C-alpha cells in the first residue's frame, strides 16, 4: 500500500477539498501504528535537542529506508 499524506493550510475563505480514504481495519491499524511511531520519534528528538544530546537525536531519527518503527 502506498499512501501520500500532504498537509496544506487553508484560509477561512477556501473550500476544504480533502477526501476520506476508505481503509479496512488492518490498513487503518498499520497507518495509526506508523503515525504513533513517527510521533514518538519526534518527541524523542525534541527531548534530546533540549538536552543538546546529538547521539540521542540520531538514535530517535528514522533510518534512511523510511521505516518509522525503527526511529
PyMOL commands that set and color helices and strands:
alter all, ss='L'
color gray80, all
select helices_A, chain A and resi 25-50+54-60+68-70
alter helices_A, ss='H'
color red, helices_A
deselect
rebuild
show_as cartoon
